[in-house]
Amino acid sequence: MLAQKTDEARALGNEVRSLDSSNILGALLVASVDIIEDRSAAAADVLKSAARLDPENWVPEYLLGLVLIGQRQAREAIHHLRSANRNQPRSAAVHHALGVAFGLGGEWGKAIRAFREALVLAPGRRESVLALAHVLLRQDETEDAIGVLAERVSAWPQDREVQELLAHSYRETNDYRAAKRHLQVALQSIPEDEDYAISRARVLNNIGFCSGHLRQQEEAAEWYSRSIKAWPTMEAFRNLARVYRELGRLESALGVIANALAQNPDDAVAKLLGGVTAAQLGYLDEAISTLKGLTSGRGEVAQDAYASLGRILADEKRDYSAALEVSLRGHQRFPEDAVIVNNVAYVNLMLGNVDAARAVLHGVPEAGISQSIYLTATMGLLRLWQGDLEGAVNFYRAAERLAQRMHLEFARAYLRVDDRRSAEEHIKRGFPIKGRQSYHDDLRELRLYLREA
């Protein structure tokens, strides 16, 4: 049916052109059929001819600009769209297309101005709102993106795509409460039909993500479970496993990981989570086997596998020779990883290889050591092996200060998201650590604030 209609339209267009070669309507009709049939080169040729026939008419230049955007010819598209804009400066569609062309050419500032002009001419125009917000986010102008999107959803709250992008923008500013609120509005606009299952799963997963950052772990687990029920994805499986780990429900986490791997046995991140969780549960041989298999991979998963495997072999198995072998291989591949560096140095010290440990630690910049609790403590252990008791005490005290500062900053962060329980827990854990008096004073002030609030 469609092929018959387009054939008829093409025939009509060609007939008009044959009767009056100066009439561009026939050319526009033929070009439109070419565009529908994905014959962009043919459409461009016809539109260029039409533009030459009637240089004052903006439509051929505009359509030609769209075709050239589809061909990813940004410079040519901008040229023709500017011509269209000169003939029709009050067209929001032309300004929007110019914004797309500028973005295609990497001229982001001009793209922003073009999209804003489109919105001046047609306030609330959905395509321009979304395009402008995406460019603003790309340019790290997140607050401006939030303003543009918030204005749109205040008038059209049922616009799910805009609600989701607004939620994403709030997540970029760490305002997880606002992000969660807009995602919940978006969820209400998704039909229950199976055709929308993937969309529902995505939004449910993202609500869980926000809940997790708000330290609402039980609620986050529920959202992730609903996401998996709507449409099982590896991301939701992994997120649910992580939340269960945070809640201390390690067996439940391991069960979720097993379900994830049943769906995708090759998912390396799920395997890594499974290996680390198995180790925490005392299933050391299973954990070691899993992590060894991951070290042959690439990227962060292999890096984390080396770090975890070295620690398990050293701290849990007390197999320092095996731990050193693994850690040295990991260090060769990931020489900048602080945990792996620490594992190499620590295991060498456990084996009495003081010179080797010193060589590894001295290869780390002083700033890198001073920012890591583990490396600072291992430097203290090195000083003990060298008989420098005063130096050892200094490093161990520095490690204590780092640990205390860590708990202080965590407490402040949890208070910012109104998670009083987690803030109190870190204040409690920070007090017994011997450190600077100023840290104790800050912790005491936070505790007093919580009691009076």
C-alpha positions as CSV (number, residue, x, y, z in Angstrom):
1,M,0.0,0.0,0.0
2,L,2.8,2.4,1.0
3,A,4.8,1.6,-2.1
4,Q,1.8,2.2,-4.3
5,K,1.1,5.6,-2.7
6,T,4.7,6.7,-3.0
7,D,4.8,5.6,-6.7
8,E,1.7,7.7,-7.3
9,A,3.2,10.7,-5.5
10,R,6.4,10.5,-7.5
11,A,4.4,10.2,-10.7
12,L,2.4,13.3,-9.8
13,G,5.5,15.2,-8.9
14,N,7.2,14.4,-12.1
15,E,4.0,15.3,-14.0
16,V,3.9,18.7,-12.3
17,R,7.6,19.3,-13.2
18,S,7.0,18.4,-16.8
19,L,4.1,20.7,-17.1
20,D,5.8,23.7,-15.4
21,S,9.5,23.4,-14.8
22,S,9.5,26.6,-12.8
23,N,7.0,25.3,-10.2
24,I,8.9,23.9,-7.3
25,L,6.0,22.0,-5.8
26,G,6.6,19.0,-8.1
27,A,10.3,19.0,-7.1
28,L,9.3,19.1,-3.4
29,L,6.9,16.2,-3.9
30,V,9.5,14.1,-5.6
31,A,12.2,15.0,-3.0
32,S,9.7,14.1,-0.2
33,V,9.2,10.6,-1.8
34,D,13.0,10.2,-2.1
35,I,13.4,11.0,1.6
36,I,10.7,8.5,2.6
37,E,12.4,5.8,0.5
38,D,15.7,6.7,2.1
39,R,17.2,7.9,-1.2
40,S,19.0,10.9,0.4
41,A,21.4,11.6,-2.5
42,A,18.6,11.7,-5.0
43,A,16.6,14.0,-2.7
44,A,19.5,16.3,-2.2
45,D,19.9,16.7,-6.0
46,V,16.2,17.5,-6.5
47,L,16.2,20.0,-3.6
48,K,19.3,21.8,-4.9
49,S,17.5,22.2,-8.2
50,A,14.4,23.5,-6.5
51,A,16.5,26.0,-4.5
52,R,18.0,27.4,-7.7
53,L,14.5,27.7,-9.2
54,D,13.2,29.7,-6.3
55,P,16.0,31.2,-4.2
56,E,13.5,33.2,-2.1
57,N,11.6,30.1,-1.0
58,W,12.9,28.8,2.4
59,V,11.4,25.3,2.1
60,P,13.8,23.7,-0.3
61,E,16.8,25.0,1.6
62,Y,15.3,23.8,4.9
63,L,14.6,20.3,3.6
64,L,18.0,20.1,2.0
65,G,19.5,21.0,5.3
66,L,17.7,18.1,7.0
67,V,18.9,15.7,4.3
68,L,22.5,16.9,4.7
69,I,22.2,16.4,8.5
70,G,21.1,12.9,7.8
71,Q,24.2,12.5,5.7
72,R,26.3,14.0,8.5
73,Q,27.5,16.8,6.3
74,A,27.4,19.5,9.0
75,R,29.0,22.4,7.1
76,E,26.8,22.1,4.1
77,A,23.7,21.7,6.2
78,I,24.5,24.9,8.1
79,H,25.0,26.8,4.8
80,H,21.6,25.8,3.5
81,L,19.8,26.2,6.8
82,R,21.2,29.7,7.2
83,S,19.8,30.5,3.7
84,A,16.4,29.1,4.9
85,N,16.7,31.3,8.0
86,R,17.3,34.4,6.1
87,N,14.1,33.8,4.1
88,Q,12.1,32.6,7.1
89,P,13.7,34.0,10.3
90,R,10.5,33.3,12.4
91,S,10.6,29.5,11.9
92,A,11.3,27.5,15.1
93,A,11.8,24.4,12.9
94,V,14.6,26.1,11.0
95,H,16.3,27.3,14.2
96,H,16.0,23.8,15.7
97,A,17.6,22.2,12.6
98,L,20.4,24.8,12.8
99,G,21.0,23.7,16.4
100,V,21.2,20.1,15.3
101,A,23.6,21.0,12.5
102,F,25.8,23.1,14.8
103,G,25.9,20.2,17.3
104,L,26.8,17.8,14.5
105,G,29.7,20.0,13.7
106,G,30.8,20.3,17.3
107,E,29.9,24.0,17.6
108,W,28.1,23.6,20.9
109,G,27.8,27.3,21.8
110,K,26.0,28.1,18.5
111,A,23.9,25.0,18.9
112,I,22.7,26.2,22.3
113,R,21.9,29.7,20.9
114,A,19.9,28.1,18.0
115,F,17.9,25.9,20.3
116,R,17.1,28.8,22.6
117,E,16.0,30.9,19.6
118,A,13.7,28.0,18.6
119,L,12.1,28.0,22.1
120,V,11.7,31.8,22.0
121,L,9.7,31.4,18.8
122,A,7.8,28.2,20.0
123,P,7.9,28.1,23.8
124,G,7.8,24.6,25.2
125,R,8.6,23.0,21.8
126,R,9.4,19.4,23.0
127,E,12.1,18.5,20.4
128,S,14.0,21.8,21.2
129,V,13.7,21.4,24.9
130,L,15.2,17.9,24.7
131,A,17.9,18.9,22.3
132,L,18.9,22.0,24.3
133,A,19.0,20.0,27.5
134,H,21.2,17.3,26.0
135,V,23.7,19.9,24.7
136,L,23.7,21.8,28.0
137,L,24.4,18.5,29.9
138,R,27.2,17.7,27.5
139,Q,28.7,21.2,28.2
140,D,28.4,20.6,32.0
141,E,25.8,23.4,32.2
142,T,23.6,21.2,34.3
143,E,21.7,23.8,36.3
144,D,20.6,25.5,33.0
145,A,19.5,22.1,31.7
146,I,17.4,21.6,34.9
147,G,15.8,25.0,34.3
148,V,14.8,24.2,30.7
149,L,13.5,20.7,31.6
150,A,11.6,21.8,34.7
151,E,9.8,24.5,32.8
152,R,8.6,21.8,30.3
153,V,7.4,19.3,32.9
154,S,5.6,22.0,34.9
155,A,3.3,22.4,31.8
156,W,3.4,18.7,30.6
157,P,4.1,16.5,33.7
158,Q,3.0,13.4,31.7
159,D,6.0,13.8,29.4
160,R,8.0,10.7,30.5
161,E,11.1,11.3,28.4
162,V,11.6,14.8,29.7
163,Q,10.9,13.7,33.3
164,E,13.6,11.0,33.0
165,L,16.1,13.5,31.5
166,L,15.3,15.9,34.3
167,A,15.9,13.1,36.9
168,H,19.2,12.3,35.2
169,S,20.2,16.0,35.4
170,Y,19.4,16.1,39.1
171,R,21.5,12.9,39.6
172,E,24.4,14.8,38.0
173,T,24.1,17.4,40.8
174,N,23.8,14.6,43.5
175,D,20.2,15.7,44.2
176,Y,18.9,12.2,44.4
177,R,15.7,13.2,46.3
178,A,14.6,15.4,43.4
179,A,15.7,12.8,40.8
180,K,13.7,10.1,42.6
181,R,10.6,12.3,42.7
182,H,10.7,12.9,38.9
183,L,11.3,9.3,38.2
184,Q,8.3,8.3,40.2
185,V,6.2,10.8,38.2
186,A,7.6,9.3,35.0
187,L,6.7,5.8,36.2
188,Q,3.1,6.7,36.6
189,S,2.9,7.6,32.9
190,I,4.2,4.2,31.7
191,P,1.4,1.8,30.7
192,E,1.3,-1.6,32.3
193,D,1.4,-3.3,28.9
194,E,4.2,-5.8,28.1
195,D,5.2,-3.5,25.2
196,Y,6.5,-1.0,27.8
197,A,8.2,-3.6,30.1
198,I,11.7,-2.4,29.2
199,S,10.8,1.2,30.0
200,R,9.2,0.3,33.3
201,A,12.3,-1.8,34.2
202,R,14.6,1.1,33.4
203,V,12.7,3.6,35.5
204,L,12.3,1.2,38.4
205,N,16.0,0.5,38.4
206,N,16.9,4.2,38.4
207,I,14.5,4.8,41.3
208,G,16.3,2.1,43.2
209,F,19.6,3.8,42.4
210,C,18.4,7.0,43.8
211,S,17.0,5.3,46.9
212,G,20.4,3.6,47.4
213,H,22.2,7.0,47.4
214,L,19.6,8.3,49.9
215,R,20.7,5.3,52.1
216,Q,17.2,3.8,51.8
217,Q,18.6,0.3,51.1
218,E,15.6,-1.7,51.9
219,E,13.5,0.4,49.6
220,A,16.2,0.3,47.0
221,A,16.1,-3.5,47.1
222,E,12.4,-3.4,46.5
223,W,12.7,-1.2,43.5
224,Y,15.4,-3.3,42.0
225,S,13.4,-6.5,42.6
226,R,10.4,-4.8,40.8
227,S,12.7,-3.9,37.9
228,I,13.9,-7.4,37.5
229,K,10.3,-8.7,37.6
230,A,9.3,-6.2,34.9
231,W,12.2,-7.0,32.6
232,P,15.4,-8.7,34.0
233,T,18.5,-6.8,33.2
234,M,22.1,-7.4,34.3
235,E,22.3,-3.9,35.7
236,A,19.3,-4.5,38.0
237,F,20.7,-7.9,39.1
238,R,24.0,-6.3,40.0
239,N,22.5,-3.4,41.8
240,L,20.2,-5.6,43.9
241,A,23.2,-7.8,44.8
242,R,25.2,-4.7,45.9
243,V,22.3,-3.5,48.1
244,Y,22.0,-6.9,49.7
245,R,25.8,-6.8,50.4
246,E,25.4,-3.3,52.0
247,L,22.5,-4.7,54.1
248,G,24.7,-7.6,55.2
249,R,22.4,-10.2,53.5
250,L,25.3,-11.9,51.8
251,E,23.5,-15.2,51.0
252,S,20.7,-13.3,49.3
253,A,23.3,-11.3,47.3
254,L,24.9,-14.6,46.2
255,G,21.5,-15.9,45.2
256,V,20.8,-12.8,43.1
257,I,24.3,-13.2,41.4
258,A,23.5,-16.8,40.6
259,N,20.3,-15.7,38.9
260,A,22.2,-13.1,37.0
261,L,24.8,-15.5,35.8
262,A,22.1,-18.0,34.8
263,Q,20.8,-15.3,32.4
264,N,24.3,-14.2,31.2
265,P,27.1,-16.6,32.3
266,D,29.7,-14.3,30.8
267,D,29.0,-11.1,32.8
268,A,32.3,-10.3,34.4
269,V,31.0,-7.7,36.8
270,A,28.5,-10.2,38.3
271,K,31.3,-12.8,38.5
272,L,33.5,-10.3,40.4
273,L,30.6,-9.5,42.8
274,G,30.1,-13.3,43.3
275,G,33.7,-13.9,44.0
276,V,34.0,-11.2,46.6
277,T,30.7,-12.1,48.3
278,A,31.7,-15.8,48.4
279,A,35.0,-14.8,50.1
280,Q,33.0,-12.8,52.7
281,L,30.9,-15.9,53.4
282,G,34.0,-18.0,53.8
283,Y,33.7,-19.9,50.6
284,L,37.3,-19.2,49.9
285,D,38.1,-21.9,47.3
286,E,35.1,-20.8,45.2
287,A,36.1,-17.2,45.5
288,I,39.7,-17.8,44.6
289,S,38.7,-19.9,41.5
290,T,36.3,-17.2,40.3
291,L,38.7,-14.3,40.8
292,K,41.6,-16.2,39.2
293,G,39.4,-16.6,36.1
294,L,38.8,-12.9,36.0
295,T,42.4,-11.8,36.2
296,S,42.9,-12.9,32.5
297,G,40.4,-10.3,31.4
298,R,40.8,-6.6,30.8
299,G,39.9,-3.3,32.4
300,E,38.6,-2.6,35.9
301,V,37.2,-6.0,36.5
302,A,40.6,-7.7,36.1
303,Q,42.2,-4.9,38.1
304,D,39.7,-5.4,41.0
305,A,40.1,-9.2,40.7
306,Y,43.9,-9.0,41.2
307,A,43.4,-6.7,44.2
308,S,40.7,-8.9,45.9
309,L,42.6,-12.1,45.1
310,G,45.8,-10.9,46.5
311,R,44.1,-9.8,49.7
312,I,42.2,-13.1,50.1
313,L,45.3,-15.2,49.6
314,A,47.2,-13.1,52.1
315,D,44.7,-12.3,54.8
316,E,42.3,-15.3,54.7
317,K,44.5,-18.1,53.3
318,R,47.8,-16.9,54.8
319,D,49.4,-18.2,51.6
320,Y,51.9,-15.3,51.2
321,S,53.8,-17.0,48.4
322,A,50.7,-17.4,46.2
323,A,49.6,-13.9,47.2
324,L,52.9,-12.4,46.1
325,E,52.8,-14.2,42.8
326,V,49.3,-12.9,42.0
327,S,50.0,-9.4,43.3
328,L,53.2,-9.1,41.3
329,R,51.3,-10.1,38.1
330,G,48.6,-7.6,39.0
331,H,51.2,-4.9,39.7
332,Q,52.9,-5.5,36.3
333,R,49.5,-4.9,34.6
334,F,48.1,-2.2,36.8
335,P,51.1,-0.4,38.4
336,E,49.1,2.6,39.5
337,D,46.5,0.7,41.5
338,A,47.0,1.6,45.2
339,V,45.5,-1.6,46.6
340,I,47.6,-3.8,44.4
341,V,50.7,-1.8,45.3
342,N,49.8,-2.2,49.0
343,N,49.3,-5.9,48.6
344,V,52.8,-6.3,47.0
345,A,54.5,-4.4,49.8
346,Y,52.5,-6.0,52.6
347,V,53.1,-9.6,51.4
348,N,56.8,-8.9,50.9
349,L,57.0,-7.7,54.4
350,M,55.1,-10.8,55.6
351,L,57.8,-12.9,53.8
352,G,60.6,-10.8,55.2
353,N,61.5,-9.2,51.9
354,V,62.1,-5.8,53.4
355,D,64.1,-4.4,50.5
356,A,61.5,-5.4,47.9
357,A,58.7,-3.9,50.0
358,R,60.7,-0.6,50.4
359,A,61.3,-0.5,46.6
360,V,57.6,-0.8,45.8
361,L,56.5,1.8,48.4
362,H,59.2,4.3,47.5
363,G,57.9,4.1,43.9
364,V,54.6,5.6,45.1
365,P,54.4,9.5,45.2
366,E,54.3,10.8,48.8
367,A,50.8,12.3,48.1
368,G,49.5,8.9,47.0
369,I,50.6,7.3,50.3
370,S,49.3,10.2,52.5
371,Q,45.9,9.8,50.9
372,S,45.6,6.0,51.5
373,I,44.9,4.5,54.9
374,Y,46.3,1.1,53.8
375,L,49.5,2.4,52.2
376,T,50.1,4.7,55.2
377,A,49.7,1.7,57.6
378,T,52.0,-0.5,55.5
379,M,54.6,2.3,55.5
380,G,54.4,2.1,59.3
381,L,54.9,-1.7,59.1
382,L,58.0,-1.1,56.9
383,R,59.4,1.2,59.5
384,L,58.9,-1.4,62.2
385,W,60.8,-4.0,60.1
386,Q,63.6,-1.4,59.7
387,G,63.7,-0.8,63.5
388,D,62.5,2.8,63.2
389,L,59.9,2.7,66.0
390,E,59.4,6.5,66.0
391,G,58.8,6.5,62.2
392,A,56.4,3.6,62.5
393,V,54.4,5.4,65.2
394,N,54.1,8.5,63.0
395,F,52.8,6.5,60.1
396,Y,50.3,4.6,62.2
397,R,49.0,7.8,63.7
398,A,48.7,9.3,60.2
399,A,46.7,6.2,59.3
400,E,44.4,6.8,62.3
401,R,43.9,10.4,61.3
402,L,42.9,9.3,57.8
403,A,40.5,6.8,59.2
404,Q,39.0,9.4,61.5
405,R,38.7,12.0,58.7
406,M,37.0,9.3,56.6
407,H,34.3,8.7,59.2
408,L,33.9,12.5,59.6
409,E,33.4,13.1,55.9
410,F,31.0,10.1,55.6
411,A,29.0,11.5,58.5
412,R,28.7,14.9,56.8
413,A,27.8,13.3,53.5
414,Y,25.0,11.3,55.1
415,L,23.6,14.3,56.9
416,R,23.5,16.1,53.5
417,V,21.0,13.5,52.3
418,D,19.2,13.4,55.7
419,D,20.4,9.9,56.6
420,R,20.7,10.4,60.3
421,R,21.2,6.7,61.1
422,S,24.2,6.2,58.9
423,A,25.7,9.6,60.0
424,E,25.4,8.5,63.7
425,E,27.1,5.2,62.9
426,H,30.1,6.9,61.4
427,I,30.3,9.4,64.2
428,K,30.3,6.4,66.6
429,R,33.0,4.6,64.7
430,G,35.2,7.8,64.4
431,F,35.3,8.6,68.1
432,P,37.5,5.7,69.4
433,I,40.2,6.5,66.8
434,K,43.1,8.4,68.2
435,G,43.6,11.4,65.9
436,R,43.7,15.1,65.8
437,Q,41.7,16.9,68.4
438,S,40.0,19.0,65.7
439,Y,38.5,15.9,64.2
440,H,37.1,14.9,67.6
441,D,35.7,18.4,68.1
442,D,34.0,18.2,64.7
443,L,32.6,14.7,65.4
444,R,31.3,16.0,68.8
445,E,29.7,19.0,67.1
446,L,27.9,16.7,64.6
447,R,26.7,14.4,67.4
448,L,25.4,17.4,69.3
449,Y,23.6,18.6,66.2
450,L,21.9,15.2,65.8
451,R,20.8,15.1,69.4
452,E,19.3,18.7,69.3
453,A,17.7,18.4,65.8
